[in-house]
Amino acid sequence: MRILIYSYNYYPEPIGIAPLMTELAEGLVKRGHQVRVVTAMPNYPERQIYPGYRGKWYMTEYKNGVQIQRSYVWIRPQPNLLDRVLLDASFVVTSFLPALMGWRPDVIISTSPSLPVCLPAALLGWLRACPVVLNLQDILPEAAIHVGLLKNKWLIKLFTNLEKFAYHSATKISVITDGFVENLQNKGVASHKIVQIPNWVDVNFIRPLPVENNPFRATHNLKDKFVVLYSGNIALTQGLETVVKAAAMLRHIPNIAFVIVGEAKGLNRLQQECLNCGADNVLLLPFQARENLPQMLAAADVGLVVQKKNVISFNMPSKIQVLLASGRALVASVPENGTAARAIRQSGGGFIVPPEDPQALANAILDLHQHPEKAKNLGYKSRQYAVEQYAFEQALNSYEMLCYSLKADFTAMKPTSVSEQKV
């Protein structure tokens, strides 16, 4: 098949949707399909276009058999609401030309966020007479309204109508959790239009590795430490201040070390929080190269998942699958009734503690520190669950079968030409 992936985020961006879409595209190429990706100039999470991509309107690259068509976007390091709107609008406008100029796809897979991408994806699907799969990684604008990012009533109305259009125009909607299914059904989306395909992890790449002689530990003087690791986005929805406060409560235990890995802007904010709390047992590090990710995760005794109280219940951080695959115990400071808590409980690989409660987080970490066999047992369950439920090959099979079925349906719907009737 010829498959077009329409995704704002892609390689070399290190976190979020980008690694997932990169793995999906390259996995489909390995299965023998032609894949091209329409994406933005890389800019996340720093929110500035990467060196080597600046000052250009368009660029075409090839990586591991995937054709990558990049276009300019309006991006600001500290965006206000207008900047965010202009960012989405710029990608909608600039990305459509390369999307249209390339070969005709059999199937389009469009990711959300960004929600406005549904407009060019739907138009391209109509012009090329091919099905469009809307891949929902988050439900907007609901999630943005819930955490207070979107307050303007006119924009709320605009994005709500855009959400309705996205669901209506898509041939199929792929969702990552059952919480998404319930949300869409409550909004009147037909069940037959929804397919649930969980996000995945490459369990051959992310795997349990020995702590002994771990290069990440050696580089950062973490030998003989009990390492508590958070790696990922540092934004409004996470509330990493809770981790810093929990670390301050445990600083009297010298061999417990907290490591937070993220983007520079977020780390600067947390550095001030560490100074305010006296949390001198927190190591703040920039994002690591992807090839070093397995060793970084293996350096941890405990992996953290952190959300604030107001995060909407269906939010499912992709880091959960990665932490589970690394074979380490998880401690999740997340809403009790949320999708993230449900996934970790089902895995049997970790503890759930109330969000924004540093004492509860500190107590859970201390318990695992004092009972290393418990931490080891949780890590074993984590790995087992990741292999059984989140292996990449399973997700790749599901997307490939979905694309084949949609292509077959659209081929069957096409009218037969007069010459074909005579034959």
Number of C-alpha atoms within 10 A of each C-alpha: 17 18 22 25 27 31 24 30 28 29 18 16 19 19 21 18 20 20 19 20 21 21 18 21 26 18 21 21 19 13 12 11 17 20 21 26 29 24 25 28 29 27 22 22 22 17 16 17 21 14 9 9 17 13 9 12 14 16 14 12 12 11 10 11 18 20 18 22 21 26 26 23 26 18 19 16 14 11 13 11 13 8 15 15 14 17 18 19 16 17 23 23 15 18 26 19 14 19 23 17 8 13 14 18 23 23 25 27 23 28 25 21 20 21 22 19 25 26 17 20 31 24 15 20 23 13 11 16 16 20 25 28 30 27 23 20 23 21 19 19 21 15 19 17 14 15 16 11 13 16 13 11 9 9 14 17 12 12 18 15 12 19 18 13 15 21 21 15 20 22 19 21 27 24 22 21 21 15 16 23 20 13 13 18 13 10 10 10 17 13 12 8 15 20 20 17 20 22 22 26 29 18 21 12 13 21 23 22 16 10 17 12 10 16 17 20 20 13 9 11 10 21 18 13 16 21 22 24 25 24 23 22 20 23 14 14 17 22 17 25 18 22 30 26 22 23 29 21 18 20 17 10 12 10 16 21 21 27 23 23 20 22 21 16 16 19 19 12 13 20 17 11 17 22 11 12 16 16 21 15 20 22 17 20 15 15 18 13 10 13 9 11 18 20 20 21 26 27 30 27 24 27 29 25 23 27 24 20 19 15 20 21 19 22 20 23 19 21 21 22 27 25 32 33 31 29 30 29 30 29 23 25 29 25 23 16 11 16 21 25 23 16 15 22 14 11 19 19 27 27 19 21 22 18 22 23 17 20 18 16 26 20 15 18 28 14 12 21 19 10 11 13 11 15 21 18 16 24 27 20 19 28 26 18 21 26 20 11 16 23 20 22 15 16 19 19 15 16 19 19 12 17 23 14 12 20 19 12 13 14 14 10 9 9 7 10 8 8 7 7 7 6 5
